[in-house]
C-alpha cells in the first residue's frame, strides 16, 4: 500500500533494523555464548576465545558466500562469481537472501540448547527487524518497475532462506557441547558482518547518516527492552 517513502525515512528504518541486528548479536548470541563457554571450560578467557573463534568462522562463511554467490549491491553493482549470467532481479533477490541467511542461522543456533531465554528474544528481534527490511526490499523492487504483487511475492520468497539458515544453525551447534557456544559465535559473526558490510553503508549512501544512526540507536534500545522483557 505504501507507494513511496522519502529516502531519509527508508534509511532511518534500515538503520533501526541494523541496530536490532547488532543488539540481537550481542545480547542473544555473544553474551549467552560466553556464559556457556565459560561454564564448559571453567575459565572466562577460554569462554571468550571460543566465541571469538566462532565469530571468525561466521565472517569467513559470509566472505565466502559474498565472493562465490552472484548478487548485486545497490552501491557497488553486480558482484560474485557468474553474476553476468543472472538477471538484475535475480541478483537483487540473491543479495537479500544472502542478507537473510545469517538471521535464520542465528535463530536455529539459539534454540539448540533448549534455552528459550535465548531463543525467544532473538526470534522476536529478527521478526521485528524484518518489517522495515521487507518494506525496503519491496520499495527497491518497485523502483525497477516490478509490480506490487510480484514485489511482495519476491520479498516473501527471499525470507524462505531463513528456515534454511535455521537448519544449518542447528546442524552447526549440535553434537559436542562446545559446538553450541561456537555456533552462537558463528551466527553473531555472520550477522555483524552483514550489518557492517551491507546495511550501514546502504543507510549512509544518500547522506542521511545522522538519521540512520539515530534509527540504529532506537533499534538497539528496542532490543534491550525485548531481551529484558522476554529473556
C-alpha positions in Angstrom: 0.0 0.0 0.0 3.0 2.3 0.5 3.8 3.6 -2.9 7.0 5.5 -2.0 8.9 6.6 1.1 11.3 9.5 1.3 14.9 8.2 1.2 15.6 9.6 4.6 12.7 7.6 6.1 13.9 4.5 4.4 17.4 4.9 5.6 16.2 5.6 9.2 14.2 2.4 9.1 17.1 0.4 7.8 19.2 2.0 10.5 16.8 0.7 13.0 16.9 -2.8 11.5 20.7 -2.6 11.8 20.5 -1.6 15.4 18.2 -4.5 16.2 20.6 -7.0 14.4 23.6 -5.6 16.4 21.7 -5.8 19.7 20.5 -9.3 19.0 24.0 -10.4 18.1 25.4 -9.2 21.4 22.5 -9.8 23.9 21.2 -13.0 22.4 24.3 -14.6 20.9 27.6 -13.3 22.2 26.8 -12.9 25.9 25.0 -16.2 26.3 27.8 -17.9 24.3 30.4 -16.5 26.6 28.4 -17.7 29.6 28.0 -21.2 28.2 31.7 -21.4 27.1 32.9 -20.2 30.5 30.7 -22.9 32.2 32.1 -25.6 29.9 35.7 -24.7 30.3 35.7 -23.3 33.8 37.6 -20.3 32.6 36.2 -16.9 31.4 39.0 -16.3 29.0 38.5 -19.7 27.3 34.8 -18.9 27.0 35.6 -15.6 25.2 38.1 -17.4 23.0 35.5 -19.9 21.9 33.2 -17.1 20.8 36.0 -15.2 19.0 36.8 -18.4 17.0 33.1 -18.8 16.2 32.8 -15.2 15.1 35.9 -15.5 12.8 34.2 -18.6 11.3 31.0 -16.6 10.7 32.9 -13.8 9.0 34.8 -16.3 6.8 31.5 -18.0 5.9 29.9 -14.7 4.8 33.0 -13.7 2.9 32.9 -17.0 1.0 29.2 -16.5 0.2 29.8 -12.9 -0.8 32.6 -14.0 -3.2 31.0 -17.0 -4.8 27.3 -16.2 -4.8 26.2 -13.9 -7.6 24.3 -10.9 -6.3 24.0 -7.1 -6.6 24.8 -4.4 -4.1 22.9 -1.1 -4.7 26.0 0.9 -4.0 28.6 -1.4 -5.8 26.6 -3.0 -8.6 26.8 -6.7 -9.6 29.4 -8.9 -8.0 30.1 -12.5 -7.1 31.1 -15.4 -9.4 29.0 -15.8 -12.5 26.9 -12.6 -12.0 27.0 -12.0 -15.7 24.6 -14.9 -16.3 22.0 -13.7 -13.8 19.4 -11.0 -14.5 19.1 -7.9 -12.4 16.1 -9.0 -10.4 17.8 -12.4 -9.7 20.9 -10.6 -8.5 18.8 -8.5 -6.2 16.9 -11.5 -4.8 20.2 -13.3 -4.1 21.6 -10.3 -2.3 18.6 -10.2 0.0 18.8 -14.0 0.5 22.5 -13.6 1.4 21.4 -11.0 4.0 18.7 -13.2 5.5 20.8 -16.3 5.8 22.7 -15.4 9.0 19.4 -14.3 10.6 18.0 -17.8 10.1 21.2 -19.4 11.2 21.1 -17.3 14.4 17.5 -18.5 15.2 18.5 -22.1 14.7 21.5 -21.9 16.9 19.6 -20.0 19.6 17.2 -22.9 20.2 19.7 -25.8 20.0 20.4 -25.9 23.8 16.7 -25.6 24.7 17.2 -22.2 26.3 14.1 -20.2 25.5 15.5 -17.2 27.3 18.0 -17.0 24.3 15.7 -18.2 21.5 12.6 -16.2 22.1 14.1 -12.7 22.4 16.3 -13.3 19.3 13.4 -14.6 17.3 11.3 -11.6 18.3 14.1 -9.2 17.4 14.7 -10.7 13.9 10.9 -10.9 13.2 10.6 -7.1 14.1 13.6 -6.0 12.1 12.3 -8.0 9.1 9.4 -5.5 8.9 11.4 -2.3 7.9 13.8 -4.5 6.0 11.0 -6.2 4.0 9.4 -2.8 3.2 12.8 -1.5 1.9 13.1 -4.6 -0.3 9.6 -4.2 -1.8 10.2 -0.4 -2.5 13.5 -1.2 -4.1 11.8 -3.7 -6.4 9.1 -1.2 -7.2 11.7 1.3 -8.3 12.9 -1.1 -11.0 9.2 -1.4 -12.3 8.3 -4.7 -10.7 4.5 -4.8 -10.0 3.4 -4.5 -6.4 2.1 -8.1 -6.2 5.2 -9.6 -7.7 7.5 -7.4 -5.4 5.7 -8.7 -2.3 6.0 -12.3 -3.6 9.7 -11.9 -4.3 10.3 -10.3 -0.9 8.5 -13.1 0.9 10.4 -15.7 -1.1 13.8 -14.2 0.0 12.6 -14.8 3.5 12.4 -18.5 2.9 16.1 -18.7 3.1 15.8 -18.1 6.9 14.4 -21.6 7.7 17.3 -23.0 5.6 19.7 -21.0 7.7 18.0 -22.2 10.8 18.5 -25.8 9.9 22.2 -25.1 9.2 22.4 -23.3 12.6 21.0 -26.3 14.3 23.4 -28.6 12.5 26.4 -26.4 13.4 25.6 -26.2 17.1 24.6 -29.8 17.7 27.0 -32.5 18.7 29.8 -31.8 21.1 29.0 -29.4 24.0 31.4 -26.8 22.7 29.6 -26.7 19.4 26.7 -24.7 21.0 28.8 -21.6 22.1 30.8 -22.0 18.9 27.6 -21.9 16.8 26.4 -18.8 18.7 29.7 -17.1 17.8 29.4 -18.1 14.1 25.9 -16.7 13.9 26.9 -13.5 15.7 30.0 -13.0 13.4 27.8 -13.5 10.3 25.2 -11.1 11.5 27.6 -8.4 12.5 29.4 -8.8 9.1 26.2 -8.2 7.3 25.4 -5.1 9.3 28.8 -3.6 8.8 29.3 -4.7 5.2 25.8 -4.2 3.8 23.2 -2.4 5.9 25.1 0.5 7.4 26.9 1.5 4.1 23.5 1.4 2.4 21.9 3.7 5.0 24.8 6.2 4.7 24.9 6.2 0.9 22.4 9.1 0.5 23.9 11.4 3.1 21.4 10.5 5.8 23.9 9.1 8.2 22.7 11.1 11.2 19.1 10.0 10.9 20.3 6.4 10.1 22.4 6.4 13.3 19.5 7.7 15.4 17.5 4.8 13.9 20.2 2.4 14.8 20.3 3.6 18.4 16.5 3.2 18.5 16.7 -0.3 17.3 19.4 -1.1 19.8 17.2 0.3 22.6 14.3 -1.8 21.4 16.3 -5.0 21.6 17.5 -4.1 25.1 13.9 -3.9 26.2 12.8 -7.0 24.3 15.7 -9.0 25.8 14.8 -7.8 29.3 11.1 -8.5 28.9 11.3 -11.9 27.1 14.8 -13.1 28.2 
